Amino acid sequence: MSYIPETKTKEEFLASFKSEGRRGVAKSGIKAFDLFCKDRYQKNASEVVKDLVKEVKNGKTEKTYVLLSQFVDWTNIDHQEII
């Protein structure tokens, strides 16, 4: 897809934020997604994203929306074990 820019590493993504506050929000989001993936799938976020890319390449784009929906639902629940 030519309209989507090339991929960035996590470090490049975080470095792209000029504001420390915005960088902090991005770090929190990445950490929350990683905790969700470990809790739900027993895999880190990078592994889940790689698996999702494979699914999308096989035409199963709906799995993207399922994953995002599960993540949103997960963030709406207090996780006392996560501090």
Buried (B, 14 or more C-beta within 10 A) or exposed (E): EEEEEEEEEEEEBBEEBEEEEEBEEBBEEBEBBBBBBBEBBEBBBEEBBEBBEEBEEEEEEEBEEEBEEBBEEBEEEEEEEEE
